[in-house]
Amino acid sequence: MKLPCSPLFLLLSVITVSNPCYAKISNPNVVIIYGDDLGYGDVGAYGSKKIPTPNIDALASQGLKFTDGHCTAATCSPSRFSMLTGTHSFRANIRILAPNAPLCIPVNTYTLADLFKEAGYDTAIIGKWHLGLGSKEAPADWNSDVKPGPLEIGFDYSFLLPSTNDRVPCVYLENYRVVDHDPNDPIFVGFSPKQVNRIGSTAYPDGKLDRAAMTYYPSSHGHEHSVINGIGRIGYMAGGKQALWDDETMADVFVGKARAYISKNRDKPFFLYFSSQDIHVPRAPHPRFHGKTDLGYRGDATVQFDWTVGQIVEALKNEGLFDNTILILSSDNGPAYDDGYVDGTTVKTSKANNDQGHYGAGPYRGGKYQIYEGGTRVPFIITWPKEIQPDTSDALVSQIDFLHSFATFLKIQLPEDAAPDSRDTLDAFLGQSKEGLPFMIEEAANALALRKGEWKYIEFHPSRYNPIPLKPELYNLRSDAAENNNQILGNPEIAASLKAQLDALQQSKGICK
């Protein structure tokens, strides 16, 4: 069955490519800039008064700013998995991945990168990965080719922070190889000192035994295994001293790689997934950003992220590509505060605890890890100067729908088993309609929620921290956007109806199946 094709696409479909099954428009590039733990209220365009974000605000003013745009889950690996595969992470039991986790996307999965590659685009991922590398049968060997990884699921080029910046290994990976790898200092990664106690490899302090080694700032909880660059990490690492990243220059390195990629591919269409490490812990912005806010490392790291956005926009403009580039800016989940380090960021999970005049979730409750709106409602901006008119949209949209929507845009029929939870919301993404999703699932580690109309139903599950699940909750977001007043007792029929729908969706093979 052919996918529906938007009127805008038909109007612009002027170039026929070698594949006779579809026609393409004049090849707009597509760039996704993905912030990490960037909250709805961390950006000026969404209400922040304490953090200057002029580059992001400029995108919001010249493109489409969504007020109800979501990642799929309140944590990073699940959201990234869903965005790239069009599948809710609960179907694959995806959680925050460990440092040496295998690739969590099966190599036969049709991904967003596969879609663009099929359409004739060059494809790249630059930045944080955190979707695993290697396989269960053949764990990642950091001293040889590290695969399978992004190149096996549709990307032509990758320059990675392999896991995330608070986890080992603290090295960059370009395509299959560790950058600046020294074979005389082999790299080993594990969960105990014994697993990485290798003769001939550089040894790093164990934060559990030597907290004084954490000279950058100490850990507040967890993050006390191998200490790299004076910062405690999750997991143990040995070797690779020559290949270690510098936390404070990471944004510069990723921007440099993005600029080079854009320049190299200026004469052909490309899809760039730029996945920033900012503002995830450990927050270590370059010294030139220190003091740019009065919110400490977290605020300054947000200014650095905004600078990163400006650099990518500038690179596109310098190559004459910006006007015909679809640029999407968003985040993998809502804000975190004290997320494992004593970096001057106080714990703020509600406005009542806010003592710095800034609340990362804006008007919403919660943040990272939590099922409330602050966990998944994030900055969500789409620009395409050639076609998208500046506007604000209240349409309910989700990153999980990129795959199906771009398939419609590119007039490519998805494989039968691909993207089971991805729906076509192209018209909303392009500003052609203010109608968004009729319903949507939100995920957290201990809960699922169903958004439908003005209502939100939450169902909690047992977790490591809460073995006895909380009772279900129901909120009317039209009258109570901050989710302060649980209305489940007064609306049993609505709760029962939403529960039945959520149960059916969980048991299904996908929203679209």
C-alpha positions in Angstrom: 0.0 0.0 0.0 1.4 3.4 -0.9 1.8 6.0 1.8 -0.2 9.2 1.5 1.7 12.1 0.0 1.2 15.6 1.2 0.1 18.4 -1.2 3.3 20.2 -0.3 5.3 17.3 -1.4 3.4 16.9 -4.7 4.0 20.5 -5.4 7.7 20.3 -4.9 8.3 16.9 -6.5 10.2 18.0 -9.5 13.2 15.8 -9.7 13.0 12.1 -10.5 15.9 10.0 -9.2 17.2 6.7 -10.5 14.8 4.7 -8.4 11.5 4.7 -10.4 9.4 3.9 -7.3 9.5 7.4 -6.0 10.2 11.0 -6.9 12.0 13.5 -4.7 11.9 17.2 -4.1 15.0 19.3 -4.7 16.8 17.5 -2.0 16.5 19.5 1.2 19.1 18.5 3.8 17.8 17.3 7.1 19.6 18.1 10.4 18.5 17.0 13.8 20.2 18.8 16.7 19.5 16.8 19.8 20.2 18.3 23.2 20.7 16.1 26.2 18.6 16.7 29.4 17.5 20.1 27.9 14.3 21.1 29.6 11.3 22.9 28.2 12.0 25.9 30.5 15.8 26.0 29.8 15.4 28.0 26.5 14.5 31.7 26.2 11.9 31.0 23.5 10.1 28.7 26.0 10.3 31.1 28.9 13.8 31.0 30.4 14.9 34.3 31.9 18.2 33.2 33.4 19.9 31.5 30.5 20.7 33.4 27.3 20.0 31.2 24.3 20.0 33.6 21.3 20.7 31.0 18.7 17.9 28.7 19.7 15.6 31.6 20.1 16.4 32.8 16.5 15.4 29.4 15.2 12.1 29.6 17.2 11.4 33.0 15.7 12.0 32.0 12.1 10.5 28.5 12.2 7.8 26.4 13.8 7.9 26.3 17.6 5.8 23.5 19.2 4.4 24.0 22.6 3.4 20.3 23.0 6.3 18.5 21.4 7.6 15.4 23.0 10.4 12.9 23.1 9.0 9.4 23.8 10.6 8.7 27.1 11.9 10.5 30.2 15.4 8.9 29.8 18.0 9.0 27.0 18.5 5.5 25.5 14.8 4.8 25.2 14.1 8.1 23.5 17.0 7.7 21.0 15.9 4.2 20.3 12.3 5.3 19.6 13.3 8.2 17.4 15.5 6.1 15.2 13.3 3.0 14.9 9.7 4.3 15.3 9.2 1.8 18.0 8.3 2.4 21.6 11.2 1.3 23.8 8.9 -0.7 26.2 8.3 -3.2 23.4 12.0 -4.0 23.3 12.6 -3.5 27.0 15.1 -0.7 26.4 16.4 1.1 29.5 19.4 3.4 30.2 22.3 1.3 28.7 25.4 0.2 30.6 28.9 1.3 29.4 29.6 -2.0 27.6 26.0 -2.8 26.5 25.7 -4.3 23.0 23.9 -2.5 20.2 20.2 -2.4 21.2 18.9 -1.9 17.7 18.9 -5.2 15.7 20.9 -4.7 12.5 17.9 -5.8 10.4 15.8 -3.0 11.8 14.7 -0.3 9.4 15.8 3.0 10.9 15.5 6.7 10.2 19.0 6.6 8.7 18.0 3.7 6.4 15.1 5.8 5.1 17.3 8.7 4.2 20.0 6.4 2.7 17.3 4.8 0.5 16.3 8.3 -0.6 19.8 8.9 -1.8 21.1 10.9 1.2 24.4 10.7 2.8 23.9 9.9 6.5 25.9 10.7 9.6 25.7 10.6 13.4 28.0 13.0 15.3 28.0 13.1 19.1 26.6 11.0 21.9 25.4 7.5 20.9 24.3 5.6 24.0 22.6 2.8 22.0 25.2 0.2 22.6 28.0 -1.2 20.4 29.1 -4.7 19.6 26.8 -7.7 20.1 26.0 -10.2 22.9 27.9 -12.8 21.0 30.9 -10.5 20.3 31.2 -7.7 22.8 32.9 -4.5 21.7 36.6 -4.8 21.3 38.0 -1.3 21.9 41.4 -2.3 20.4 40.0 -3.4 17.0 37.0 -2.7 14.9 34.1 -1.8 17.2 31.0 -3.1 15.6 28.1 -3.6 15.0 27.1 0.0 15.5 25.7 3.0 13.6 27.2 1.9 10.3 25.2 -1.3 10.4 21.9 0.5 10.8 22.0 3.0 8.0 24.7 5.6 8.8 27.5 6.2 6.4 29.7 8.1 8.9 29.9 8.2 12.6 31.9 10.1 15.1 30.8 9.1 18.6 30.9 9.6 22.2 30.3 5.8 22.5 28.1 5.7 25.6 27.5 8.9 27.4 29.9 11.4 29.1 29.4 10.1 32.6 30.3 6.5 31.5 33.4 4.8 30.3 35.1 4.4 27.8 36.1 8.1 27.7 37.3 8.0 24.1 36.0 9.1 20.8 35.1 6.5 18.2 35.2 7.4 14.5 33.4 4.8 12.4 34.9 1.6 13.7 38.0 2.8 15.4 39.0 4.5 18.6 40.5 7.9 17.7 44.3 8.1 18.6 44.3 4.5 19.8 47.7 3.4 21.1 48.1 -0.4 20.6 50.7 -0.4 23.4 48.1 0.9 25.9 45.1 -1.4 25.1 41.6 -0.4 26.3 39.4 -2.5 28.5 36.0 -1.8 29.9 34.0 -3.5 32.7 32.0 -3.2 35.8 34.7 -4.2 38.4 38.4 -3.3 38.8 39.2 -7.0 38.2 37.7 -6.9 34.8 40.1 -4.1 33.7 43.2 -4.9 35.8 45.4 -5.5 32.7 49.1 -5.5 32.8 50.5 -2.9 30.4 47.4 -0.7 30.3 47.1 2.6 32.0 45.4 2.3 35.4 43.0 5.0 36.6 42.0 5.8 40.2 39.0 4.0 41.7 36.7 6.6 43.0 35.3 4.3 45.7 38.8 3.9 47.1 40.2 7.3 46.4 37.6 10.1 46.4 40.4 12.7 46.5 41.1 11.7 42.9 37.9 13.5 41.9 39.6 16.9 41.5 37.2 18.4 39.0 34.3 18.0 41.4 33.2 15.0 43.5 30.3 12.7 42.9 27.1 13.1 44.9 25.8 9.6 44.2 27.1 6.9 41.9 29.8 8.0 39.4 32.6 6.7 41.6 34.2 4.0 39.5 37.1 5.0 37.2 38.2 8.6 37.7 39.0 10.1 34.3 40.2 13.8 34.0 39.4 14.2 37.7 35.8 13.2 37.2 34.3 9.9 38.5 32.5 7.8 35.9 30.1 4.9 35.8 32.0 1.7 35.0 35.7 0.9 35.0 38.3 1.5 32.3 41.9 0.7 31.8 44.2 1.9 29.0 43.7 4.4 26.2 45.5 7.3 27.9 46.5 8.9 24.6 42.9 8.6 23.3 41.1 10.1 26.3 38.7 13.0 25.5 39.0 16.4 27.1 35.5 17.0 28.7 35.9 20.8 28.3 36.6 20.7 24.6 34.0 18.1 23.7 31.6 20.7 22.2 34.4 22.1 20.1 35.4 18.7 18.8 31.8 17.8 17.8 31.2 21.2 16.1 34.4 20.8 14.2 33.3 17.4 12.9 29.9 18.7 12.0 31.4 21.6 10.1 33.7 19.3 8.2 30.8 17.0 7.3 28.5 19.8 6.1 31.3 21.2 3.9 32.2 17.8 2.5 28.6 17.1 1.6 27.5 20.5 0.4 26.9 19.3 -3.1 24.6 16.4 -2.2 21.7 15.9 0.2 22.6 14.7 3.6 20.9 13.7 6.9 22.9 14.7 10.0 21.9 13.5 13.4 23.9 15.8 15.7 23.7 14.5 19.2 25.2 16.9 21.8 26.5 15.9 25.1 25.2 19.1 26.7 23.7 19.5 29.2 24.2 16.0 30.5 26.4 15.4 33.5 29.3 15.7 34.1 28.7 19.3 33.0 32.1 20.6 32.0 31.6 23.5 29.6 34.7 25.1 28.1 36.2 27.8 30.4 35.1 30.5 27.9 31.5 29.8 29.0 32.1 29.9 32.7 30.1 32.6 34.4 27.8 33.2 31.4 24.9 32.5 33.8 24.5 32.7 37.6 23.3 29.1 37.5 26.7 27.4 37.7 27.9 24.6 35.4 24.3 23.6 34.3 23.4 27.1 33.1 26.8 27.6 31.5 26.6 24.2 29.7 23.2 25.4 28.3 24.9 28.5 26.9 27.5 26.2 25.3 24.8 24.1 23.7 23.2 27.3 22.3 26.6 28.2 20.9 26.8 24.8 19.3 23.5 25.4 17.6 24.7 28.7 16.3 27.8 27.1 14.9 25.9 24.5 12.9 23.5 27.1 11.6 26.5 29.3 10.6 28.1 26.3 8.8 24.9 25.7 6.8 24.7 29.4 5.9 28.3 29.6 4.9 27.7 26.7 2.4 24.5 28.3 1.1 22.5 25.4 2.5 20.4 26.8 5.4 17.4 28.0 3.4 16.9 24.5 2.0 17.7 22.5 5.1 15.0 21.1 7.4 16.5 21.7 10.8 14.9 20.1 13.9 16.0 21.1 17.4 14.8 19.1 20.4 16.0 17.1 23.4 16.1 13.4 24.5 14.2 14.1 27.8 13.4 16.7 30.3 15.8 18.4 32.8 18.0 16.9 35.5 19.6 18.8 38.3 21.8 16.9 40.8 22.3 13.9 38.6 25.4 12.4 40.3 27.9 15.2 40.8 28.4 18.1 43.2 28.6 20.7 40.5 26.7 23.5 42.2 23.3 22.5 40.7 20.8 22.1 43.5 18.0 19.5 43.5 14.9 21.0 42.0 12.0 18.7 41.2 9.3 21.2 41.7 8.9 25.0 41.7 8.7 24.9 45.4 12.3 23.8 45.6 13.5 26.4 43.1 16.0 28.7 44.8 17.8 30.1 41.7 14.9 31.8 39.8 15.0 29.1 37.2 13.0 25.9 36.7 14.2 23.7 33.9 10.7 22.2 33.1 9.1 25.6 32.8 5.4 25.4 33.8 5.4 21.6 33.9 5.9 19.1 36.7 8.9 16.8 37.0 11.8 16.2 34.6 14.2 13.4 33.6 13.2 10.0 34.9 9.6 11.1 35.7 6.3 10.4 33.9 5.0 13.9 34.3 5.0 16.4 31.5 8.4 17.8 32.4 9.9 14.4 31.6 9.0 14.3 27.9 7.6 17.8 26.9 10.8 19.4 25.6 11.9 22.2 23.2 10.8 21.2 19.7 11.5 23.5 16.8 11.5 22.9 13.1 12.9 25.3 10.6 13.0 25.2 6.8 13.2 28.8 5.6 12.4 27.8 2.0 9.0 26.4 3.0 8.0 26.6 6.7 6.4 29.9 7.8 7.3 31.2 11.3 4.6 30.2 13.7 3.8 28.6 17.1 1.9 25.3 17.1 0.0 23.7 19.9 -0.3 20.4 18.0 0.6 17.3 20.0 3.7 15.8 18.2 6.3 13.2 19.0 9.8 12.4 17.8 8.8 8.8 17.3 6.8 10.0 14.2 9.8 11.3 12.3 10.3 8.0 10.5 6.8 7.7 9.1 6.5 11.4 8.4 9.7 11.6 6.4 8.8 8.4 4.6 5.7 10.3 3.4 7.8 13.3 2.6 10.2 11.3 0.5 7.4 9.2 -0.9 9.0 5.9 0.2 7.0 3.0 1.3 8.1 1.6 4.6 8.8 -2.1 5.0 5.8 -4.0 6.4 7.4 -4.6 9.8 9.1 -1.2 10.1 8.3 1.6 12.6 5.2 0.0 14.2 4.5 3.0 16.5 5.4 5.8 14.0 2.5 7.8 12.5 2.4 10.3 9.7 2.3 13.8 11.2 4.0 15.5 8.3 1.5 18.2 7.9 1.9 19.2 11.6 5.7 19.1 11.3 5.6 21.4 8.3 3.1 23.8 9.7 0.4 22.8 7.2 -1.9 21.7 10.0 -2.5 22.6 13.6 -3.9 19.1 14.2 -1.6 16.8 16.0 -1.8 13.3 17.4 -5.2 12.1 18.7 -3.4 10.2 21.4 0.1 9.5 22.5 2.1 7.3 24.9 4.7 8.7 27.3 7.3 6.5 29.0 9.3 6.5 32.1 11.3 3.8 33.8 8.5 3.1 36.3 5.4 4.2 34.4 3.5 4.6 31.2 1.0 7.4 30.4 -1.6 7.9 27.8 -2.3 11.4 26.5 -5.7 11.8 24.8 -7.4 15.1 24.3 -7.2 17.1 27.6 -6.7 14.0 29.7 -3.6 12.2 30.8 -3.8 8.8 32.5 -0.7 7.4 34.3 -0.1 3.8 35.3 2.9 3.0 37.4 4.9 -0.3 37.4 7.2 -1.9 40.0 10.8 -0.7 39.8 14.0 -1.1 41.6 13.3 1.9 43.7 9.5 1.4 44.1 8.8 -2.4 44.3 5.2 -1.6 45.2 3.8 0.6 42.3 2.0 3.8 43.0 -1.7 4.0 42.3 -2.9 5.2 38.9 -3.3 9.0 38.4 -5.5 11.1 36.1 -4.9 14.7 35.1 -6.8 17.3 33.0 -4.0 19.2 31.3 -6.4 21.8 30.0 -7.2 23.0 33.5 -4.1 21.7 35.3 -1.1 21.7 33.1 1.2 21.4 36.1 -0.4 18.0 37.1 -1.0 19.1 40.6 -4.5 17.7 41.1 -5.1 14.0 40.6 -8.7 13.7 39.4 -9.0 9.9 39.1 -11.4 9.5 42.0 -13.9 12.0 40.4 -13.7 10.5 36.9 -13.7 6.7 37.1 -15.3 6.2 33.7 -12.6 8.3 31.9 -9.9 6.6 33.8 -11.3 3.1 33.0 -11.6 4.1 29.3 -8.0 5.4 29.1 -6.7 2.4 31.0 -8.4 0.0 28.6 -6.8 1.8 25.6 -3.4 1.9 27.2 -3.6 -1.8 28.0 -4.6 -2.5 24.4 -1.7 -0.5 23.0 0.8 -2.2 25.2 -0.4 -5.6 24.1 -0.5 -4.7 20.4 2.3 -5.1 18.0 2.3 -1.3 17.5 0.1 1.7 17.4 0.0 1.5 13.6 -0.5 -2.3 13.4 
